[in-house]
Amino acid sequence: MASNELRQLSRDEVAKHNTDDDLWIIIDAKVYNLSKFKGLHPGGISVLLDPEVAGQDATEAFFGLHRYEVLEKPQYQRLQIGAIEGEKSIIHGRIVGELSQVPYAEPTWLTTGYHSPYYSEGHRKFQVAVRKFFDEVVHPDALAREEDGKRPSQSVIDRMTGLNMHAMRMGPGKHLQGRVLMNGLVKPEEFNYFHELIITQEFARSSLRGYGDGLLGGKVIGLPPVLNFGSDELKARVVPEVLEGKKFICLAISEAQAGSDVMGLQTTATKSEDGREWIINGSKKWITNGTFADYFTVGCKTDDGFTVILVERGPGVETKQIKTSYSTTAGTAYITFDNVRVPVGNTLGEEGGGIFVILSNFNHERWVMCCASARSQRGIIEECLKWSTQRKVFGKPLHSQAVIRAKIAGMISRAESVQNWLENITYQMCNMSYKQQASKLAGQIAFLKSYSTSCAQDTARDAVQVFGGRGITKTGMGKFIEHYHRTIPFDALLGGAEDVLADLGVRQALRAMPKDARL
């Protein structure tokens, strides 16, 4: 029931209801009757009977302990009996589809009064529609699946299919031709990497880490080798059903014996006697979406080197879930291949040329992770700014402490630098061929990925210090801080560990050193 349909009460009237048997409080100009609820209060009765709470305006006390979403729960909304006459509620929680007004909570291109050379009016309209979709459809499912650990709901996948979201997450390219994107908001030939950046960042904002990988993260990295190196027959059969969310695919490269050392992989593929099939044996570990994948883009050792082969789930393929520190909704798997027979036509690229297939995939994968990392850091900044404003210590807001302001300053500086570097690289991607990207941007993207996740880990650590004990508690005020701090190591490792990528960037630079350069 809306506040204007409830009783209009004066503060003096509310103040009369301040006893154990008759207990009212005011929160943001709304009046709540806690007489029957007090015994159920998770924090105990005594805090509600405090003279500064019972019969009084408890807004400050409430928001020092609870998130706004508590007030939105039906069981608590039923406790509201009226509103303070002549006053209006001014506090709100997350508003579906709206931009945050908290400083630095949004990239500057979305902030009123700022300008950007990268985004067109079409990009801005696209962002509005994408945010509304993710807030309404994805966010509720992400929260629910984080709790039960099940994979993302098929209904969400189907809704994304209706907008061709799965296809857009693969970036610009021929796979978009003939498709209606976001209800016609952008034409396939106009879709560029900034559109994809928007999708990835809005996804990171509305999602949770395990769910983010679970919602077909395996497709984003497992399908490109098929798109770019598969035969026409293979693409015609596999790509449509994956982009329509009917079948799922994952990238199966890492093993217990080898991670960044791709050439050290032990899974083997040998030709059958008639030469028409591959026979694959070995295992893969930490494979995102592996538990529910229908297709596996597998890296194998072959007689002539390293080859990538598309394997369909069938006899000899077994997947087991790996328990990690983030939600099982990601479907992280240990996979074994026991004499799995695969048509030679499923070879992706040339036999023995698998390293080129995988390396061509890494740039886009790492760039996507940079997009998500940059946006996730802003969510933490928003949480810390809100908390430091409403939390009182020594009679003053938490942000009155210089050490807290210093930590937030570091968070903001890191987020802004990551986003600006990311947008510069994205602009280069929009103006380079795929081959030029591979030669010129591999080092840049490797550096950015290493830098962005290193920044994110610093921000996660500082955020826990800002929130204190709440920052390591899975529920309540610091639940998103705890989740971020717990799951940030995934970003630091997936797609290449920070140290490995930083070294890759330096090696790329050294290859380009002019031979006549001297001090």
N, C-alpha and C positions, 0 to 999 in steps of 0.2 A: 504493500500500500504506500503510495507517495506521501511525502511529508505534508503537503497541503491538504490532504484528506484526513490527517491525524489531528489530535487535540493541540491547540495552541496554548502553551503553558508559560507562565512567568518563572524566572529563576527563583523568586521567593517561594513559589508553590513547590518547586522541585526540592528546595532546601529542607522542607518539612519532612521529606521522606528519606530519613537518614539512619534508620535503625535496622537491627537484625531481621525483623519481621516485615519491614516496609522500606525497601532499599531502591532508590532511583539514582541515576547519574546522568550527566550530560556529556556527550561526545560530539563535537563539531555541530553544535546547535540542535542536535537530536537528543531526545529523552528516552532512556532505556530503563525498564523495570526489571531489576535483578533479584527481586525478592525470592522467586522460586529457583533461580539459576545459581545463586551464590554457592550452594553446596556442591555444584558441578564445576565450579570455576577451577581450571587446572592449576592456578596459582594459589589456591586456598581462599578462605573466607576473610582472613584478617586484612589483606590488602584492600578488599572492597569496603571494609568498615573503617578504613583510615579517615579521619576527620576532613582531610583534604580531598577525599574521593566521594564518600557517601553523601548524597544530596548536592554534590558540587559539580563544577565543570572539570571533568577528568580527562579532557582532551590530551593535555600534555603528558599526563601519566600513562594514558593508554598507548599513545604512539611512541612512548619510550620503551614499550615492551612488546607491542604487536604491530604486524603489518596491516595495511588497510584492508586487504583481502579478507581478514577475519570478519569485518563488518558486512561483507557481501555474502557470507554464508547464510543460507535460509534459516538455520536454527537460531542465529543471532539477530537476523532481521526481524524475526517474530517478537523479539524482546522490545522492539521500539514501540512506544506508546504515544509519542507526540513529538512536538518540535517547539523550540523557544520562540515565542511570539516576537515578530519584528526582526528576527535574525535569519540568516541563510547559511547553509552549509557551504564551506569554501574549500574543503579538502577532498581530493579525489584520488583514486588509484589509477591503475592502467586503463586507458581509454582506447578501445579497439580502433585501430587504424590511424590514430593521432600521433603527431610528432611530440616528443618530450620537450618540455620547456626548461629542463635542467641544463645548465651550461655544460657543454662538451659531451652531452649524452648522445648527440647526433653528429654525423660528419658535417663539416662547415657548409658544404654545398646544399644541405637541407635546412640550414639555420637562417632565419630571417635576417636580411641585411648583408649576407655574404654572397660572393660570386665565385663562379668556377668556369674555366675555359673548356672543361671536359664534358659537361652534361647539357643536353638540349632540353627544350620544353617537353619533348617527347619522353625523354628519360624521367622527367619529373612526374609526368602523368602515369608513366609505367610504375614508378616507385609507389605512388599512392595506391594503385590497384594491387600491387604485389603485397604491400604491407597489410592491407585490409584482408586479403586472402589468408596470409599466414597467421594473423591475429585471430581470425574467426575459425579457421579450419585446423591449422597445424598446432598452434599453441595449446589448446585444450587436450589434444591427443598426446602431445609431448609430456605434459604433466601426468596424465593417466598412465602412460606406458613407462615412465620413469618409476612409478610406484609398483606396477605389476611385472615389469621386465619383459613383457611380450613385445613382439616386433610391431612396427607401426601399423595402424589399422588399414585394411584394404580399402575402406571407404575414403580415407585421405588420399591414398595412392590413386584411386579412381577419379577423385575430384581434381587432382593435379593433372591427370591424363586429359581431362576435359579442356584444360587450358594449354595443353602441350607443354606443361612445365618440365616434364622429364626430358623432352627434347631440347628445351632452352637451357637446361643445366649442362648440356654438352658443349655450349658455346656456339658461335656462329658457324655456318657451314652448309653443305648440300643437304644434310639430313633435315633441315628446316623447310626445304622447298615444298610448296604445296600445302603447308600446314597453317592453320589459323592460330596465331599466337596471342594469348591473353585476350581472347574474344575480339581479335582484330586490332588491338591497341598498337601493335608494332608489326610491320611487314617483315617477312623472312629475310628479304634482301637488306633491310635496314637494321636488323638485329646485330649488335656488336658486343664486344667484351664488357662494355660498361653496363649493358643490360644484364649480362650474366653476373657481373659484380653486384648489381643491385639485388638480384635474386639471392645470391649467396649470403650477402650481408643481412638481408631481411630474414632469411632462414636462420642465421646464427643468432639474431636478436630474439626471435620468437621461440627458439627451440632449446633443447638441453643436449649436452655433448653426446651421450650414448645414442639418444634418439636421432640426433643429427646424422650420425653415421648409419643408423638403422634405416632411415628413410632413403634407401637406395644410394648410399654413399659408395657402395661397391660398384654400382652402375657407372658413376661418374669417372671412376678410374679403370673399370674393367671393360667397358664398351668401346672406348676410343681405339684400342688396337684392332677391334673388329671393324669399326667404321673406316679406319685408315689403311688397314692391311689385309682385310678379309677378301675372299673372292666375291664376285657379284652374286653368286648363288647363295653363299653363306650369309652375306649381308641381307639379301632379300628374305631369307628365312628367319634370321635371328633378330635383326634390328627392330622391325616393326613391333613385335610382341614385347620386346624389352621397353621400348619407348612408350608403349601403351600400358605398361604396368602389369602385363599378364604373366610375364616371366622375369626372373631376376638373375643378375649376373654379378660376379665378383672377380677381383684380380688376385690371383694366387701365385705370388712370387716368393715371399719370405719363408724361410725354413728355420728349424731349430739350429741347424748348422751354419746358416748364412743369412744375413739381413742386408746390410749395405753392400756386402761383397756379392753382387749378383752373379759374377762368374764362378763363385764357389758353391753354387747350388748343387744338390745331390740327386734331385728327382731326375730320372732318366726316361728317355723315349727312344725306343728302337723299332726299326721297321719289321713288319711281319714278312714271312717268306715270300709272299706274292707282291710285297711292296705297296700294298693298297691301304694298309693301316699302320698307325702308331700303336705301340704297346707301352703304356706308361706305368712306372712304378716309383713310389716315393711318398713323401709327405710334405705338407705345408702347414705353417703355424701363424697365428694372429691374423687370420684372414677375415676382414670385415664383410659381413653379410653371408659368410660361408655356410652358416647353419641352414639358411633357407634359399640358397642360390640354386638355380636350375642350370646355369652355365658357369664355367670356371675358365678364366684366361690364365693359362698355366705356363710358367717358365720351366723348360726342361733342358737337361744336358743331352746332346745328340752326338753322333759320330763326327759331325763336322762343326761342332761347337755348341752354341746355345740357341734354342729354337722356342718360339712361343706358339702354343697350340690351344685351340678352343675345345674344352672338354664338356660334354653334356652329362648331367647327373644320370647315373645308370649303374649297371653291375660293376662292382669293384671300387666304386666311389663311396667313401664313408666320411661323414662329418660329425664332429663332436664339439660341443660348446666349450669355450674357454671362459672361465670366470675371471673378469678383470675388475679394476677399480671403478669402471663406469657401468652403466646399465646394460643388462643382457639384451636389451632391445636392439643393440648393434649387431647381434648375431655373430660375434667373433668366434672363429672356428679353428679347430685342428682338423686337417683333411688328410686322409690316406688314399693313395691310388694303388690298387692291387691288380696288376695285369689288366688295366683298363684299355680297351681297344677303341681307337678313335680313327675315323677316316682321314687319310692324308690331306684331303680337301679342307680339313679344318685347320691347316697350318696358316698362321698369320704372318705374312711377310715371307721372306726367303728362308729355306732351311739353313741353319747356321747363322742367320742374320737377326736373331732375336734380340741382341743387345741394342740394335737400332730401333726396334719396335718399342722396347721398354724405355729407352732414353728419350724417345720422342714423346712419350706419355708423361714423363716426370715433370716437365715444365708446367703443363696445365694443371696437373695434380697439386703441385706445390703452390702455384698461383691461387688456386681455389682455397687452399688452406690459409694463405696469407689474407685473403678476403675475409674469411670467417674469423681469423684471429684478431684482425684490426677492429671488427665490429664487436666482438665479444668483450674486448677490453673496455669499450665505451659503456657496456652494460654494468661493469664493475665500478667504473667511475660514477655512474648515476647512483648506484646503490650506496657508495661511500659518501657522496655529497648529501644525499637524503639523510643517511644515518647520522652523519656528523652535525647536521643541522638540528635534528629532533632529539638526539641523545644529549642529556645534560650530565655534566660531571663538575663537581665542586661548584654547583650553582650556575654554571655557564654551559653554553653549547660545546660539544666535543671539539668543534673546529676552532675554539678559542685557544687550544693547545697548539703551539708552533710546530711540534713534531708531527701532528696529524696533518696540518696544512702542507708540510714538507712532503709527506708521503703522497698526498693527493696531487701535489705539483708534479711529482715524478710520474704518476700515472697518466696525467694529462699530456705531459711532454712526450711520453713514449707513444701514446695512442695517436697523437697528431703527426708525429714523425713517420710512424708506420703507414698511416692512411695516405699521407702525401707521397711517400715513396711508391706505394702501391698504385696510386692513380697515375703517376708518371710512367711506370712500367706498363700499366694497362693501355695508356695512350700509345706507347710504342707498339704494343701487340696489335692495336687497331690499324696501325700503319705499316706493318711488316708482313711479309709472307710467312707461311709456316716454317719454311726453310731458314729465313732470316732470323726468326724468333729463336730457332734452335741454336744458331751460331752466335747471336749477339746477346740473347737474354738469359741463357742458361745460368751464367755466373751471377747476373743481377738477381734473378729469381731465387737462386740458392742463397745468396746473401740475405735477401729480404725475408725468406722463410726462417733462416737461422735467427735473424735479428728480431723478427716479430714474435716468435715463440719464446725467445729469451726475455724480451720485454714483458710478455704475458706472464711468465713465471715470477718476475719481480713484482708485477702488479698483484698477482694472486697472493704472494707472501705478505706484501704490505697491507692488502685488504683484510687479511686475517688479523693483523695487528690492530687495524682500525676498529674491527668488530669485536675483538677479544674472544671470549669463550663462545660467543654466538657465531663466530666465524668458523668454528669446527663442529657446529651442531646442524644436523640434517634437516631440522624443521625450524620454523619461527623466523625471526628477524634476519638471521644470517644464512638462511638456507641456500641462497644462490652463491654466496661467497664460499661456503663449504663445498658446494658442487663444483665450482670453478677451480678451487684449489686442489680438489681431489682428482679432477679430470685433465688438468692442464698438461700433465706429462705426456698424454697421448699426442697432442699437437707437437710437442718437442721431439717426438720420435717418429711418428708416422710421416711417410714421404721423404725420410732421410733425417738422421739425428743432427742436432744443431752443429756439433763439431765437424761432422763429415761434410755438411753443406758449406760451412764457412771455409773449410779447406778446398772444397770444389771451386768456390768462388775465386780464391786466390790462384789456384792452378789455371783456371780459365784466363785470369788476368796475365799470368806469367807467359802463357802461350801467345798472347797478343803483344808481348813486349817487343818493341823495335830493336833490331840487332845493333843499331848504331847509337843507342841511347847510353850516355855516360854522364857521370857527375861532373 
